[in-house]
Amino acid sequence: MAQLAAGAELVLQAPSEIGSGRLVQAYSDKFRQLPEAELPVPDDGALALLLNLDHLLLPTAGRLTEGRLPSVWHDLLAALSARYPTAVVSQRSLGELAARIPEPSVYLAGNHGLQLRGPTYAPASLDAAHDWRPLLDTVSERLTAVAADFPGCQVIHKEAALSVCLGETPPAAMAQLRRALLRALSAFENLQIDGEPTQLHIRPALDWDAGSAVDWLLARMQQAVGPCRAVYLGRSAYDEPAFRAMRRTGGLGVLVDADGQATIASRRLDSAALPAVLERLLH
């Protein structure tokens, strides 16, 4: 078929096939067909590592304020960052992220890159985000008032963005809660709203994403150590801009344990194998 020959992954013959499971199966097959990730160290050791903290290191049940980095990961990050420039990217605020990653040599990107910090401990939040604080404060107040009527719903102000955690809301009330939240958000302009099954993320409508943050981080890493090849490991849809940045800069995007996800990553890796793969970079 011409479409498949031109690079299409799947051709649906009718709209009714969308709900047939073929689309999910096609992406699941694509994930399995991606090569297993190998992270060979260049002869000159010029490698930069970037990790999405939330899904790789601190899995939580939809509550951003919870979760701690296991001690084994502290040791691993400290060893990696001593040898290679290393960054952690998170949807948490920069303050929360820094509290969980105290290693001074690790670059940090909070709020999907809206807040950035190099290893000098000098925060570099985007200037454009500063003007959004009054709006975010108002939105947070409005959403908190909505959440008060739904036990288990939590609104978190993350300095440059907001998250609404729905994970503990009774299932019977979930649809009503989502409608109430979206109705409240419809009163505001210039916001970007993204959703997951148990969370809503609200941020300023800026032309900036995880890929932009990766560009910022790599530029400063290369200022410090010279040219280096980057590897980005992540597993959510929010990592896709970073995977695109990897392709654009000649880096390697690795999708971790996300069977069935549409992705532009070029490698895959089972989450259980992640520590061992990273540890091999130290030998």
DRENKOLDO-26577 format. One record per atom (N, C-alpha, C): x, y, z; residue number from 1; atom name. Coordinates in steps of 0.05 Angstrom, whole numbers, plus 5000, padded with zeros to 4 digits. Each point is the difference from the previous one (the first is absolute). Layout:
REM DRENKOLDO-26577
R      u      v      w     n   atom
R      X      Y      Z   NUM     CA
...
This chain:
REM DRENKOLDO-26577
R      u      v      w     n   atom
R   5017   4976   5000     1      N
R   4983   5024   5000     1     CA
R   5018   5025   5000     1      C
R   4992   5020   4984     2      N
R   5017   5023   4997     2     CA
R   5006   5015   5026     2      C
R   4980   5001   5018     3      N
R   5004   5015   5025     3     CA
R   5021   4986   5017     3      C
R   4999   4973   5001     4      N
R   5020   4985   5015     4     CA
R   5027   5003   4988     4      C
R   5002   5000   4974     5      N
R   5025   5002   4986     5     CA
R   5012   5028   5005     5      C
R   4983   5020   5005     6      N
R   5009   5027   5004     6     CA
R   5008   5005   5029     6      C
R   4996   4980   5018     7      N
R   5009   5002   5027     7     CA
R   4978   5000   5021     7      C
R   4975   4997   4992     8      N
R   4978   4998   5019     8     CA
R   5003   4975   5017     8      C
R   4994   5002   5026     9      N
R   5002   4976   5017     9     CA
R   4975   4983   4999     9      C
R   4977   5012   4993    10      N
R   4975   4985   5000    10     CA
R   4981   5015   4982    10      C
R   4984   4985   4985    11      N
R   4980   5011   4982    11     CA
R   4973   4989   5010    11      C
R   4982   5018   5008    12      N
R   4973   4992   5008    12     CA
R   4981   5004   4976    12      C
R   4983   4980   4996    13      N
R   4982   5001   4977    13     CA
R   4974   5015   5006    13      C
R   4994   5003   5026    14      N
R   4975   5013   5007    14     CA
R   5003   5012   5028    14      C
R   4985   5022   5006    15      N
R   5002   5012   5027    15     CA
R   4994   4980   5023    15      C
R   4983   4981   4994    16      N
R   4992   4981   5020    16     CA
R   5023   4983   5010    16      C
R   5022   4999   4985    17      N
R   5023   4984   5008    17     CA
R   5016   5014   5022    17      C
R   4995   5026   5004    18      N
R   5016   5014   5021    18     CA
R   4996   4987   5027    18      C
R   4976   4991   5006    19      N
R   4995   4988   5026    19     CA
R   5003   4970   5000    19      C
R   5011   4989   4979    20      N
R   5003   4971   4998    20     CA
R   5024   4989   5015    20      C
R   5018   5017   5008    21      N
R   5024   4991   5013    21     CA
R   5024   4998   4982    21      C
R   4995   5003   4973    22      N
R   5022   4998   4981    22     CA
R   5020   5023   5004    22      C
R   4991   5024   5007    23      N
R   5018   5022   5003    23     CA
R   5019   4996   5023    23      C
R   4989   4991   5023    24      N
R   5017   4995   5023    24     CA
R   5019   4977   4994    24      C
R   4990   4980   4986    25      N
R   5017   4977   4993    25     CA
R   5023   5008   4983    25      C
R   4994   5019   4981    26      N
R   5021   5009   4982    26     CA
R   5022   5014   5015    26      C
R   4993   5017   5019    27      N
R   5021   5014   5016    27     CA
R   5014   4981   5019    27      C
R   4985   4980   5010    28      N
R   5013   4980   5017    28     CA
R   5020   4984   4984    28      C
R   4993   4993   4975    29      N
R   5019   4986   4983    29     CA
R   5025   5017   4994    29      C
R   4995   5026   4996    30      N
R   5022   5018   4994    30     CA
R   5019   5001   5023    30      C
R   4989   5002   5024    31      N
R   5017   5001   5024    31     CA
R   5018   4975   5002    31      C
R   4988   4977   4994    32      N
R   5016   4975   5002    32     CA
R   5021   4998   4978    32      C
R   4994   5014   4977    33      N
R   5019   4999   4978    33     CA
R   5023   5019   5002    33      C
R   4998   5019   5019    34      N
R   5022   5018   5004    34     CA
R   5024   4985   5011    34      C
R   5024   5006   4991    35      N
R   5024   4986   5011    35     CA
R   5003   5004   5030    35      C
R   5010   4980   5014    36      N
R   5006   5003   5028    36     CA
R   5021   5021   5004    36      C
R   4998   5016   5020    37      N
R   5019   5021   5005    37     CA
R   5027   4989   5009    37      C
R   5021   5008   4986    38      N
R   5027   4997   5009    38     CA
R   5012   5028   5002    38      C
R   5014   5005   5021    39      N
R   5011   5027   5004    39     CA
R   5030   4999   4999    39      C
R   5011   4996   4976    40      N
R   5029   4998   4998    40     CA
R   5013   5027   5007    40      C
R   5021   4999   5015    41      N
R   5015   5025   5006    41     CA
R   5019   5006   4977    41      C
R   4998   5024   4989    42      N
R   5020   5008   4979    42     CA
R   5028   4997   5010    42      C
R   5019   4996   4982    43      N
R   5028   4997   5007    43     CA
R   5010   5023   5017    43      C
R   4990   5023   4994    44      N
R   5010   5024   5015    44     CA
R   4983   5005   5025    44      C
R   4980   4981   5006    45      N
R   4984   5003   5024    45     CA
R   4981   5023   4999    45      C
R   4996   5012   4976    46      N
R   4983   5024   4998    46     CA
R   4970   4992   4998    46      C
R   4988   4997   5023    47      N
R   4972   4991   5001    47     CA
R   4985   5018   5020    47      C
R   4975   5007   4994    48      N
R   4983   5015   5018    48     CA
R   4975   4984   5005    48      C
R   4992   4998   5025    49      N
R   4976   4984   5008    49     CA
R   4978   5018   5010    49      C
R   4975   4995   4990    50      N
R   4977   5014   5009    50     CA
R   4978   4980   5007    50      C
R   4989   5002   5023    51      N
R   4980   4981   5010    51     CA
R   4974   5014   5008    51      C
R   4977   4989   4993    52      N
R   4975   5009   5010    52     CA
R   4996   4988   5028    52      C
R   5002   5016   5020    53      N
R   4999   4990   5028    53     CA
R   4973   4987   5007    53      C
R   4978   5012   4991    54      N
R   4974   4992   5010    54     CA
R   4993   4971   4994    54      C
R   5006   4991   4976    55      N
R   4992   4973   4992    55     CA
R   5022   4980   5002    55      C
R   5025   5009   5002    56      N
R   5022   4981   5002    56     CA
R   5009   4995   5028    56      C
R   4999   5021   5017    57      N
R   5012   4998   5026    57     CA
R   4980   5002   5023    57      C
R   4978   5015   4997    58      N
R   4982   5004   5021    58     CA
R   4971   4994   4992    58      C
R   4993   4975   4993    59      N
R   4972   4995   4993    59     CA
R   4982   5005   5025    59      C
R   4979   5015   4996    60      N
R   4981   5006   5021    60     CA
R   4972   4995   4990    60      C
R   4981   5000   5018    61      N
R   4972   4995   4993    61     CA
R   4986   5026   4996    61      C
R   5011   5017   4983    62      N
R   4986   5025   4993    62     CA
R   5002   5022   5021    62      C
R   5020   4998   5018    63      N
R   5003   5021   5020    63     CA
R   5029   5010   4998    63      C
R   5002   5024   4989    64      N
R   5027   5011   4993    64     CA
R   5016   5007   5025    64      C
R   4987   5005   5023    65      N
R   5015   5008   5023    65     CA
R   5011   4976   5015    65      C
R   4994   4976   4992    66      N
R   5010   4976   5013    66     CA
R   5022   4988   4984    66      C
R   5013   4980   5012    67      N
R   5021   4985   4986    67     CA
R   5028   5010   5007    67      C
R   5017   4982   5004    68      N
R   5028   5006   5007    68     CA
R   5018   4983   4982    68      C
R   5023   5011   4994    69      N
R   5020   4986   4984    69     CA
R   5013   4978   5017    69      C
R   4999   4975   4991    70      N
R   5014   4978   5015    70     CA
R   5029   5006   5002    70      C
R   5012   4991   5022    71      N
R   5029   5006   5005    71     CA
R   5018   4989   4978    71      C
R   4992   4978   4988    72      N
R   5017   4989   4979    72     CA
R   5001   5019   4976    72      C
R   4978   5015   4995    73      N
R   5000   5019   4978    73     CA
R   5017   5025   5007    73      C
R   5000   5007   5025    74      N
R   5018   5023   5008    74     CA
R   5028   4993   4994    74      C
R   5009   4976   5007    75      N
R   5027   4991   4995    75     CA
R   5006   4999   4970    75      C
R   4981   4989   4985    76      N
R   5004   4998   4971    76     CA
R   5001   5027   4987    76      C
R   4982   5018   5007    77      N
R   5001   5027   4988    77     CA
R   5026   5015   5007    77      C
R   5008   4997   5025    78      N
R   5025   5013   5008    78     CA
R   5024   4989   4984    78      C
R   5001   4974   4995    79      N
R   5022   4988   4985    79     CA
R   4999   5008   4971    79      C
R   4975   5000   4989    80      N
R   4997   5008   4971    80     CA
R   5007   5029   4996    80      C
R   4991   5017   5017    81      N
R   5005   5029   4997    81     CA
R   5029   5007   5004    81      C
R   5014   4983   5015    82      N
R   5029   5005   5004    82     CA
R   5016   4994   4974    82      C
R   4988   4983   4983    83      N
R   5014   4992   4975    83     CA
R   4988   5013   4976    83      C
R   4974   5004   4999    84      N
R   4987   5012   4977    84     CA
R   4982   5023   5009    84      C
R   4996   5020   4983    85      N
R   4979   5020   5007    85     CA
R   4973   4985   5000    85      C
R   4985   5004   5022    86      N
R   4975   4985   5005    86     CA
R   4978   5019   5008    86      C
R   4977   4996   4988    87      N
R   4977   5017   5006    87     CA
R   4976   4983   5007    87      C
R   4983   5011   5018    88      N
R   4974   4987   5006    88     CA
R   4978   5020   4993    88      C
R   4981   4990   4985    89      N
R   4977   5016   4990    89     CA
R   4975   4990   5015    89      C
R   4983   5018   5009    90      N
R   4977   4992   5016    90     CA
R   4977   5019   4996    90      C
R   4976   4990   5006    91      N
R   4976   5018   5000    91     CA
R   4998   5014   5027    91      C
R   5015   4992   5020    92      N
R   5000   5013   5026    92     CA
R   5012   5028   4998    92      C
R   4995   5016   5020    93      N
R   5013   5027   5000    93     CA
R   5030   4996   5005    93      C
R   5015   5021   4993    94      N
R   5029   4998   5004    94     CA
R   5007   4996   5030    94      C
R   4985   5013   5018    95      N
R   5005   4998   5028    95     CA
R   4996   4971   5010    95      C
R   4978   4987   4991    96      N
R   4995   4972   5008    96     CA
R   5021   4982   4988    96      C
R   5007   5005   4975    97      N
R   5020   4983   4987    97     CA
R   5027   5002   5014    97      C
R   5008   5025   5007    98      N
R   5026   5003   5013    98     CA
R   5000   4986   5027    98      C
R   4977   4999   5014    99      N
R   4999   4987   5026    99     CA
R   5003   4970   4996    99      C
R   4992   4989   4977   100      N
R   5002   4971   4996   100     CA
R   5027   4993   4987   100      C
R   5013   5019   4986   101      N
R   5025   4995   4987   101     CA
R   5021   5019   5011   101      C
R   5011   4994   5024   102      N
R   5019   5019   5012   102     CA
R   5028   4999   4988   102      C
R   5005   4982   4982   103      N
R   5027   4999   4988   103     CA
R   5007   5026   4986   103      C
R   5020   5014   5009   104      N
R   5005   5027   4989   104     CA
R   5008   5001   4971   104      C
R   5010   4978   4989   105      N
R   5010   5001   4973   105     CA
R   4979   4993   4979   105      C
R   4975   4994   5009   106      N
R   4979   4992   4981   106     CA
R   4985   5025   4991   106      C
R   4997   5003   4973   107      N
R   4983   5021   4989   107     CA
R   4971   4992   5005   107      C
R   4982   5020   5004   108      N
R   4972   4995   5006   108     CA
R   4982   5016   4982   108      C
R   4978   4988   4992   109      N
R   4979   5014   4984   109     CA
R   4973   4993   5013   109      C
R   4988   5020   5013   110      N
R   4974   4996   5013   110     CA
R   4978   5011   4982   110      C
R   4976   4991   5006   111      N
R   4976   5008   4985   111     CA
R   5004   4996   4970   111      C
R   5009   4976   4993   112      N
R   5004   4993   4972   112     CA
R   5018   5021   4986   112      C
R   5019   5011   5015   113      N
R   5020   5017   4987   113     CA
R   4994   5030   5003   113      C
R   4978   5008   5013   114      N
R   4995   5028   5005   114     CA
R   5019   5012   5021   114      C
R   5011   4983   5017   115      N
R   5019   5008   5020   115     CA
R   5026   4984   4996   115      C
R   5022   5013   4998   116      N
R   5025   4986   4993   116     CA
R   5022   5009   5020   116      C
R   5018   4981   5005   117      N
R   5022   5005   5018   117     CA
R   5025   4984   4992   117      C
R   5022   5014   4997   118      N
R   5025   4986   4995   118     CA
R   5013   4991   5026   118      C
R   5023   4987   4998   119      N
R   5012   4989   5024   119     CA
R   5012   5022   5019   119      C
R   4998   5025   4992   120      N
R   5010   5022   5017   120     CA
R   4980   5009   5020   120      C
R   4976   4987   5000   121      N
R   4978   5007   5018   121     CA
R   4989   5028   4994   121      C
R   5004   5010   4976   122      N
R   4989   5025   4991   122     CA
R   4975   4995   4984   122      C
R   4976   5004   5011   123      N
R   4975   4994   4985   123     CA
R   4999   5018   4975   123      C
R   4989   4990   4979   124      N
R   4997   5015   4975   124     CA
R   4972   4997   4989   124      C
R   4980   5007   5017   125      N
R   4972   4998   4990   125     CA
R   4996   5019   4976   125      C
R   4983   4992   4982   126      N
R   4995   5016   4977   126     CA
R   4987   5027   5008   126      C
R   5012   5021   4990   127      N
R   4989   5027   5007   127     CA
R   4971   5002   4993   127      C
R   4992   4988   4978   128      N
R   4972   5002   4991   128     CA
R   4981   4987   5021   128      C
R   5009   4981   5015   129      N
R   4983   4986   5019   129     CA
R   4994   5017   5024   129      C
R   5018   5019   5006   130      N
R   4996   5016   5024   130     CA
R   4975   5017   5000   130      C
R   4992   5010   4976   131      N
R   4976   5016   4998   131     CA
R   4974   4984   5003   131      C
R   5002   4974   5001   132      N
R   4977   4983   5001   132     CA
R   4991   4994   5029   132      C
R   5016   5007   5020   133      N
R   4994   4992   5027   133     CA
R   4973   5010   5010   133      C
R   4993   5026   4995   134      N
R   4974   5009   5009   134     CA
R   4977   4984   4988   134      C
R   5002   4994   4974   135      N
R   4979   4984   4987   135     CA
R   4998   4972   5012   135      C
R   5023   4988   5004   136      N
R   5001   4973   5012   136     CA
R   4989   5000   5028   136      C
R   5005   5021   5015   137      N
R   4989   5003   5027   137     CA
R   4970   5000   5000   137      C
R   4989   5016   4981   138      N
R   4971   5002   4997   138     CA
R   4988   4973   4992   138      C
R   5012   4987   4980   139      N
R   4990   4974   4991   139     CA
R   5001   4980   5022   139      C
R   5022   5000   5016   140      N
R   5002   4982   5022   140     CA
R   4978   5004   5020   140      C
R   4994   5024   5007   141      N
R   4978   5006   5019   141     CA
R   4973   4989   4989   141      C
R   4995   5005   4974   142      N
R   4975   4991   4988   142     CA
R   4998   4969   5001   142      C
R   5022   4987   4992   143      N
R   4999   4970   5000   143     CA
R   4999   4988   5028   143      C
R   5013   5013   5019   144      N
R   4999   4991   5027   144     CA
R   4972   5001   5011   144      C
R   4985   5021   4992   145      N
R   4972   5002   5009   145     CA
R   4984   4977   4988   145      C
R   5005   4993   4975   146      N
R   4986   4977   4987   146     CA
R   5008   4974   5014   146      C
R   5026   4996   5005   147      N
R   5009   4975   5012   147     CA
R   4989   4996   5028   147      C
R   4993   5022   5014   148      N
R   4989   4997   5027   148     CA
R   4975   4984   5001   148      C
R   4985   4998   4978   149      N
R   4976   4985   4999   149     CA
R   5004   4971   4993   149      C
R   5025   4992   4995   150      N
R   5006   4973   4991   150     CA
R   5023   4988   5017   150      C
R   4994   4985   5020   151      N
R   5020   4988   5017   151     CA
R   5020   4984   4983   151      C
R   5026   5003   5006   152      N
R   5020   4986   4985   152     CA
R   5013   5016   4978   152      C
R   4988   5022   4992   153      N
R   5012   5017   4979   153     CA
R   5019   5020   5013   153      C
R   5023   5003   4988   154      N
R   5021   5017   5011   154     CA
R   5011   5019   4978   154      C
R   5000   5026   5006   155      N
R   5012   5020   4982   155     CA
R   5027   5007   5010   155      C
R   5020   4999   4983   156      N
R   5028   5005   5008   156     CA
R   5011   5024   4984   156      C
R   5008   5020   5014   157      N
R   5012   5024   4987   157     CA
R   5031   4994   4998   157      C
R   5010   4999   4976   158      N
R   5028   4993   4996   158     CA
R   5017   5024   4990   158      C
R   4993   5023   5009   159      N
R   5015   5025   4995   159     CA
R   4996   5010   4971   159      C
R   5006   4984   4980   160      N
R   4996   5008   4972   160     CA
R   4979   4984   4986   160      C
R   4985   4983   5014   161      N
R   4979   4984   4988   161     CA
R   4983   4989   5023   161      C
R   4978   4987   4993   162      N
R   4982   4988   5019   162     CA
R   4995   4971   4992   162      C
R   4995   4983   5020   163      N
R   4992   4973   4995   163     CA
R   4975   4994   5017   163      C
R   4981   4985   4989   164      N
R   4977   4991   5015   164     CA
R   5001   4970   5001   164      C
R   5003   4989   5023   165      N
R   5001   4971   5004   165     CA
R   4973   4989   5007   165      C
R   4991   4981   4983   166      N
R   4973   4989   5003   166     CA
R   5000   4971   5011   166      C
R   5024   4990   5005   167      N
R   5003   4971   5006   167     CA
R   4983   4989   5022   167      C
R   4994   5016   5021   168      N
R   4985   4990   5023   168     CA
R   4971   5008   4999   168      C
R   4991   5012   4978   169      N
R   4972   5006   4997   169     CA
R   4984   4975   4994   169      C
R   4978   4996   5014   170      N
R   4983   4976   4995   170     CA
R   4993   4998   4970   170      C
R   5002   4977   4988   171      N
R   4994   4997   4971   171     CA
R   4973   5011   4992   171      C
R   4980   4997   5017   172      N
R   4973   5009   4993   172     CA
R   4999   5031   4997   172      C
R   5018   5014   5012   173      N
R   5000   5029   4998   173     CA
R   5020   5011   4980   173      C
R   5016   4983   4988   174      N
R   5022   5009   4983   174     CA
R   4990   5016   4976   174      C
R   4980   4991   4986   175      N
R   4990   5014   4976   175     CA
R   4989   5028   5008   175      C
R   4985   5001   5022   176      N
R   4989   5025   5009   176     CA
R   5023   5019   5008   176      C
R   5021   4990   5013   177      N
R   5022   5017   5008   177     CA
R   5015   5011   4975   177      C
R   5004   4983   4980   178      N
R   5014   5010   4976   178     CA
R   4984   5022   4987   178      C
R   4974   4996   4998   179      N
R   4983   5021   4988   179     CA
R   5002   5026   5016   179      C
R   4999   4998   5027   180      N
R   5001   5024   5016   180     CA
R   5027   5015   4997   180      C
R   5022   4984   4999   181      N
R   5026   5012   4996   181     CA
R   5003   5014   4973   181      C
R   4991   4987   4979   182      N
R   5002   5011   4973   182     CA
R   4982   5025   4998   182      C
R   4977   4999   5013   183      N
R   4982   5023   4999   183     CA
R   5014   5024   5014   183      C
R   5014   4995   5022   184      N
R   5014   5022   5014   184     CA
R   5023   5010   4983   184      C
R   5014   4983   4986   185      N
R   5023   5008   4984   185     CA
R   4992   5015   4975   185      C
R   4975   4995   4991   186      N
R   4991   5013   4975   186     CA
R   4998   5031   5004   186      C
R   5000   5009   5024   187      N
R   4998   5029   5005   187     CA
R   5027   5014   4996   187      C
R   5021   4985   4995   188      N
R   5027   5012   4998   188     CA
R   5011   4995   4972   188      C
R   5017   5019   4992   189      N
R   5013   4998   4974   189     CA
R   5030   4996   5004   189      C
R   5014   4993   4978   190      N
R   5029   4998   4999   190     CA
R   5011   4979   5019   190      C
R   4985   4978   5002   191      N
R   5009   4978   5016   191     CA
R   5002   4975   4982   191      C
R   5019   4983   5006   192      N
R   5002   4974   4987   192     CA
R   4991   4979   5020   192      C
R   4981   4983   4992   193      N
R   4989   4980   5018   193     CA
R   5005   4973   4988   193      C
R   5013   4982   5015   194      N
R   5005   4973   4991   194     CA
R   4989   4981   5021   194      C
R   4990   4977   4991   195      N
R   4987   4982   5018   195     CA
R   5012   4972   4999   195      C
R   4999   4987   5023   196      N
R   5006   4971   5003   196     CA
R   4976   4988   5015   196      C
R   4999   4973   5002   197      N
R   4977   4988   5014   197     CA
R   4997   5010   5028   197      C
R   5022   5006   5014   198      N
R   4997   5008   5028   198     CA
R   5010   5028   5006   198      C
R   5006   5016   4979   199      N
R   5011   5027   5004   199     CA
R   4992   5019   4978   199      C
R   4999   5025   5007   200      N
R   4999   5022   4980   200     CA
R   5025   5018   5005   200      C
R   5012   5009   4979   201      N
R   5023   5018   5002   201     CA
R   4993   5026   4986   201      C
R   5003   5022   5014   202      N
R   4994   5027   4990   202     CA
R   5025   5017   5001   202      C
R   5007   5011   4977   203      N
R   5025   5016   4999   203     CA
R   4995   5024   4981   203      C
R   5017   5020   5002   204      N
R   4998   5023   4981   204     CA
R   5002   4990   4971   204      C
R   4986   5013   4983   205      N
R   5000   4993   4971   205     CA
R   5025   5012   4987   205      C
R   5023   4988   5006   206      N
R   5026   5010   4990   206     CA
R   5010   4981   4979   206      C
R   5016   5010   4982   207      N
R   5012   4983   4979   207     CA
R   5025   4988   5012   207      C
R   4996   4981   5019   208      N
R   5022   4988   5015   208     CA
R   4990   4973   5010   208      C
R   5016   4979   4996   209      N
R   4993   4974   5009   209     CA
R   5025   4985   5009   209      C
R   4998   4974   5004   210      N
R   5023   4984   5009   210     CA
R   5022   5000   4979   210      C
R   4993   5002   4974   211      N
R   5021   5002   4980   211     CA
R   5015   5026   5002   211      C
R   4987   5022   5006   212      N
R   5013   5026   5003   212     CA
R   5019   4998   5025   212      C
R   4990   4987   5021   213      N
R   5017   4998   5024   213     CA
R   5025   4983   4994   213      C
R   4997   4979   4984   214      N
R   5023   4983   4993   214     CA
R   5020   5017   4984   214      C
R   4991   5017   4982   215      N
R   5018   5017   4985   215     CA
R   5016   5018   5019   215      C
R   4985   5012   5020   216      N
R   5013   5017   5019   216     CA
R   5021   4985   5017   216      C
R   4992   4976   5009   217      N
R   5019   4984   5016   217     CA
R   5024   4992   4985   217      C
R   4996   4990   4975   218      N
R   5023   4991   4984   218     CA
R   5019   5023   4994   218      C
R   4989   5023   4994   219      N
R   5018   5023   4994   219     CA
R   5018   5006   5024   219      C
R   4990   4998   5024   220      N
R   5016   5006   5024   220     CA
R   5019   4976   5007   220      C
R   4991   4976   4995   221      N
R   5017   4977   5004   221     CA
R   5024   5001   4981   221      C
R   4995   5008   4975   222      N
R   5022   5001   4981   222     CA
R   5019   5024   5005   222      C
R   4989   5021   5012   223      N
R   5018   5021   5008   223     CA
R   5019   4991   5022   223      C
R   4991   4981   5016   224      N
R   5017   4990   5022   224     CA
R   5020   4979   4992   224      C
R   4991   4981   4982   225      N
R   5017   4977   4994   225     CA
R   5007   4997   4970   225      C
R   4989   5018   4984   226      N
R   5005   4998   4971   226     CA
R   4979   4983   4986   226      C
R   5002   4995   4974   227      N
R   4980   4984   4986   227     CA
R   4996   4973   5013   227      C
R   4975   4992   5002   228      N
R   4993   4973   5011   228     CA
R   4974   4991   4988   228      C
R   4997   4973   4999   229      N
R   4976   4989   4990   229     CA
R   4980   4996   5023   229      C
R   4975   5007   4995   230      N
R   4980   4999   5022   230     CA
R   4983   4975   4998   230      C
R   4992   4990   5023   231      N
R   4980   4978   5002   231     CA
R   4978   5010   5019   231      C
R   4975   4998   4990   232      N
R   4977   5008   5017   232     CA
R   4983   4975   5004   232      C
R   4994   4994   5026   233      N
R   4984   4977   5007   233     CA
R   4974   5010   5013   233      C
R   4977   4993   4989   234      N
R   4974   5007   5010   234     CA
R   4979   4981   4992   234      C
R   4975   5004   5010   235      N
R   4980   4981   4993   235     CA
R   4972   5012   4997   235      C
R   4997   5026   5001   236      N
R   4973   5011   4998   236     CA
R   4998   5017   4974   236      C
R   4975   5008   4994   237      N
R   4996   5017   4977   237     CA
R   5014   5026   5003   237      C
R   5005   5009   5025   238      N
R   5014   5025   5004   238     CA
R   5030   4999   4992   238      C
R   5010   4975   4996   239      N
R   5027   4997   4992   239     CA
R   5004   5001   4969   239      C
R   4978   4999   4985   240      N
R   5003   4999   4971   240     CA
R   5014   5024   4989   240      C
R   4995   5025   5010   241      N
R   5016   5023   4989   241     CA
R   5030   4996   5005   241      C
R   5007   4988   5023   242      N
R   5028   4994   5006   242     CA
R   5011   4979   4980   242      C
R   4984   4980   4994   243      N
R   5009   4980   4980   243     CA
R   5005   5014   4973   243      C
R   4982   5018   4993   244      N
R   5005   5015   4974   244     CA
R   5026   5016   5001   244      C
R   5005   5012   5023   245      N
R   5025   5015   5003   245     CA
R   5024   4981   4997   245      C
R   4998   4976   5010   246      N
R   5021   4980   4996   246     CA
R   5006   4995   4971   246      C
R   4978   4996   4985   247      N
R   5004   4995   4971   247     CA
R   5012   5024   4986   247      C
R   4991   5024   5009   248      N
R   5010   5024   4987   248     CA
R   5030   5005   5005   248      C
R   5009   4991   5024   249      N
R   5028   5006   5007   249     CA
R   5018   4976   4998   249      C
R   4990   4978   4989   250      N
R   5016   4976   4997   250     CA
R   5003   4984   5025   250      C
R   4982   5004   5020   251      N
R   5000   4985   5025   251     CA
R   4983   4975   4998   251      C
R   4996   4987   5022   252      N
R   4986   4975   5001   252     CA
R   4977   5002   5019   252      C
R   4975   4996   4990   253      N
R   4976   5001   5017   253     CA
R   4992   4972   5007   253      C
R   4997   4994   5025   254      N
R   4994   4973   5010   254     CA
R   4973   5000   5014   254      C
R   4981   4985   4990   255      N
R   4973   4997   5013   255     CA
R   5002   4977   5020   255      C
R   4993   5006   5025   256      N
R   5003   4980   5021   256     CA
R   4973   4989   5008   256      C
R   4996   4974   4995   257      N
R   4978   4985   5011   257     CA
R   4973   5014   4995   257      C
R   4993   5005   4975   258      N
R   4975   5014   4994   258     CA
R   4988   4986   4975   258      C
R   4993   4975   5004   259      N
R   4989   4983   4978   259     CA
R   4975   5013   4989   259      C
R   4999   5004   4973   260      N
R   4977   5010   4987   260     CA
R   4999   5030   4996   260      C
R   5020   5015   5010   261      N
R   5000   5029   4997   261     CA
R   5011   5008   4973   261      C
R   4986   5019   4987   262      N
R   5011   5012   4976   262     CA
R   5025   5015   5007   262      C
R   5021   4996   4985   263      N
R   5025   5013   5008   263     CA
R   5018   5005   4976   263      C
R   5017   5020   5004   264      N
R   5021   5006   4980   264     CA
R   5027   4991   5011   264      C
R   5000   4987   5023   265      N
R   5025   4990   5011   265     CA
R   5012   4979   4981   265      C
R   5026   4997   5001   266      N
R   5014   4981   4982   266     CA
R   5008   4974   5014   266      C
R   4997   4999   5026   267      N
R   5008   4975   5015   267     CA
R   4979   4995   5022   267      C
R   5000   4976   5011   268      N
R   4982   4994   5022   268     CA
R   5016   4986   5022   268      C
R   4989   5000   5024   269      N
R   5014   4987   5022   269     CA
R   4979   4993   5021   269      C
R   5002   4976   5011   270      N
R   4983   4992   5022   270     CA
R   5009   5014   5025   270      C
R   4981   5010   5016   271      N
R   5007   5016   5024   271     CA
R   5017   4984   5019   271      C
R   4995   4974   5002   272      N
R   5015   4983   5018   272     CA
R   5030   4999   4993   272      C
R   5006   5004   4974   273      N
R   5028   4999   4991   273     CA
R   5014   5027   5002   273      C
R   4985   5021   5006   274      N
R   5012   5027   5000   274     CA
R   5024   5003   5018   274      C
R   4999   4992   5026   275      N
R   5023   5004   5017   275     CA
R   5025   4986   4990   275      C
R   4997   4976   4990   276      N
R   5023   4985   4991   276     CA
R   5012   5013   4975   276      C
R   4982   5010   4982   277      N
R   5010   5013   4976   277     CA
R   5016   5025   5007   277      C
R   4990   5016   5019   278      N
R   5015   5024   5008   278     CA
R   5026   4993   5015   278      C
R   4999   4979   5016   279      N
R   5024   4992   5015   279     CA
R   5022   4992   4982   279      C
R   4993   4988   4977   280      N
R   5021   4992   4981   280     CA
R   5015   5024   4989   280      C
R   4988   5023   5000   281      N
R   5014   5024   4991   281     CA
R   5023   5008   5019   281      C
R   5000   4988   5024   282      N
R   5021   5007   5019   282     CA
R   5024   4982   4999   282      C
R   4998   4979   4983   283      N
R   5022   4981   4999   283     CA
R   5013   5000   4972   283      C
